[in-house]
């Protein structure tokens, strides 16, 4: 790549980010899980090709992932809002906890060494993989706990989500379902709250990364805008394709295939230097 000009390299990597968005969009629609789980590993691979030091790549990947979720999550949140799928009684408390947790989590993530952050993300992937192959359903008949508990759970989810660069749906939906919330309200409330979480996390990563000398051009703190631009555009366009494929393939096969993918990515992260 040494013979290429800076403009040619920038164009090449923008194309890679657009292609990454295709993968993220199809996989998100296919497996029904938030893009952050896929965005971070993809970003790490492209950042390595760009020559970014490992000391900055993990933090930049997580912060950038949060920023992509803000954009991609808006359309889903808007659709659920229009259909009345928001649990308005719990949403303010949940969002308050999520925003506080995301702001705190982004600062914690920025303070952690890259290896520790990578290990946390790898362990999170293993947990999601285990959940993907589990058929256990939450017991019926429960009610959502008091507002203070909802806020506290939101705080915990916000911290974890900021540490691993996700929108929190993988934790919010099971919690709301456990509390007896109908699935359409659980998914809709999670989608709306996830945008607030991701926005707070993005702001936190921007603030936490400001002044870091290792950051590449076109970054604002730990958010890399060429990646945000490329991934969000193509992922939004290709997510419907993944959803169509999902309707034609056996669900159990999809869940097991994605679980294997997550385990392989996790092992790669745990064994990489």
N, C-alpha and C positions, 0 to 999 in steps of 0.2 A: 504494500500500500504506500510505500515510500515515494513512488513516482507520481502519486496523485496530488492534485492541488487541494488546499483546504476546502474550497467550495465543492470539489468532487467528493471528498470524504464526507462532508456534511450532507450532501444529497444521498450518498450511499446509506448512511446511517438513518436518515429520515425514511428512506424506503424500507429499511429493516424494521423501524418502529411501526410503519404502516402494516407490514406483514405480520409483525408481532400482534398488532391489534386484531388482525384477521383470526389468528390463533386464539387470542383471548376471547373474542366475540363468539366464535364457533364453540369453543370449549365451555364458555359460560352458559350459552343456550343449550348445549348438549347435556351438560352434567348438572345444571340447575344450581350452581354455586357461584358466589361472588368472584369477580375477576381478580381481586387482590391475591387470592391463592395462586393464581397463574401468573399475574403480572410480575410479581417480585422475582421468581426464578428466571423468567424471560429477560427481565431487565438486567439481572446479574450476568447473564450470558452475553448480552449486547455490550454492557459496560466493560466486560473483560476484553471484548474485541476492540473496543475503543481505546483500550490501554489505561483505563481508570484504575487507580490503586485500590486494592482490597480494603484499605483503611477507610475509604470514603464510599465505596460501591454499595455496601449493604445499607448504610444510612440513606443514601441517595435513592436506592431502589424502594425502600419503605416509604419515604416521604413522597416520592413521585407516584407511587401506587395510590396513596391517599388522595392525591390531587386528581388522578384519573377517575376515582370513584365518585368524586363530587359531580363531575360532568356526566358520567354514564348513569349515575343513580338518579339524576334529576327527572329523566323521562319516565322511569319506573315509578318514582314517587308521585309525579304529577298524575299519571294514569290511575294510581290507587286512590289519590285524593278525589279525582273526578268521579270515581265509582263509589265513594263513601266508605272506603275500606280502612279508615283510620280510627283507632281506639282513642278518642280525644280525652277520655278520663285519665289515661295512663301516659299519654304522649308527652305532656310537659315535664312530668317527673323523670321519665326515662331520658328525654333529651337533655335535661339539666345534668343528670349524672353522666351521660355519655360525653357531653362537651367538656365537663370538668375532667373526666378520666382521660379523654383524648389529649387535652392540653398537657396534663401531667405526664401521660405516657410518652408523648413526643419528646419531652425534656429528659425523661428517663432513658429513652432509646438513644438520644444524642449523647448521653453521658456514658453509655455502655461501650466497651470495646467491640469492634466489628465481629470478632469470633464469638463473643457471647450472644450478640444479637442474632447472628446466623444460627447458633445452636437453639435459641428460643424459637425461631421460625421453623426450624427443622422438626422440633418436638411438636409444635402446633400442627404441622402437616401430618405427622403420624396420628395425632388425636383425631383430626378430621377424617383421615383414611379409615380409622377404626369405626368412626360414626357412619361412614358411607356404606360399610358392609353390614352394619347392625340393623336389624329389623325391629328393634325394641321401640315401642310407642309410649308416650307419656300417659299415665293413668287418667281416666276421665273423672269428672266430678269435683275437681279442684277449682279454687277461685284465686284471682290475682291477689297477692299480698298487699299490705298497707303501702301508702305512698312512699314512706321513708325507706322501705325495703326495695321498692322498685327503683328509687333513686340510687340506693347503694349498689344494687345489681348493675344498673347503668354505669355507675362509676367504675366498677370492676371490668365490665365489658369494654368500656372506653379505653382503659389503660392497656388491656391485652390487645385490642384492635390496633392501637397506635404502635405498639411494639412490633407487630407483625404486618402492618400495612393493609388491613382489611376493613370492610364496612360494618362488620359486627353481626351480619345477618345469621351467620352460622351459630351464633350464641343467642341472639335476641329471639329468633323464631322459636327454638325449643323452650326458652324460658317463658315466653308468652303462652305457648301451647300448654306447657306444664300448669300455668295458672288458669286454664280453662277457657282461654281466648280462642274463638273459632279461627281456623287456619287462614281464611282470607283476611281477617283483621290482623292476625299475627304477622303475615307477610307484608301487608300494606303498611302497618305501623312500623315494622322493621325497615322497610324501604325508605320511608320518610325520615325516621330517626337516623338512619345510616348516612344520609346526606349531611345532616347536621354534624354527626360524628366526624365524617371525613373532612368537612370544611374546617372544623376546629383542629383536627389533627394536622391538616395541611398548613394552617397558620402556625401551629406549634413547630412544625419542622422547618418552615421558612425562618422563624425567629431563632430556632436552635442552631441552624446552619449558617446564619449570617456571619460573615467574617472568616469562614473556614478557607484557608489558602489553597486547599487541595481541590476545591470545587471547579468543575469545567465551566467554560463560557455558556451563557444562556441558562444559567441556574439562578434561582432565587432561594437562598438557603439550600435546604436539602430537597428542593423540587426542581427537576430538570425538564424545562418546557418543551423542547423538541420531542421528547418521549411522550409527554402528556398529549401534545397535539396529534402525533401520529397514531398513538394507541387508541385514543378516544374516538377519532374519526372513523377508523375502520372497524373497531369493535362494535360500535353502535350499528353500523351497516350490516355486519355479518352475524350478530347475535340471533336474528330470526332464522338464519340458515341452520344454526345449531339446534334451535328449538324444533324445526321441522324434522331434522335428523333424529332427534330424541323421540319423536312421536312414532318413528318407524322402526326403532331398534328396541330389543328387550331391556327393560329397566334394570334388572339384576345384572345383566352383562355390562351395562353402562357404569353402574355403581362400582362393580368390581374392577373394571378397567381403569376408572379414575383413581380408585384406591391404590392400585398398583403403581400408577403414575406418581401419585403423591409420595408413596414409600420410596420409590427410586430417587425422586428429587430430594427427599429428606436425607437419604443415605449419602447422596452426593454432597449435600451441604455439610453433613456431619464429618465427612472424610476429607473435605477440601481444606486447604491451608488458608 
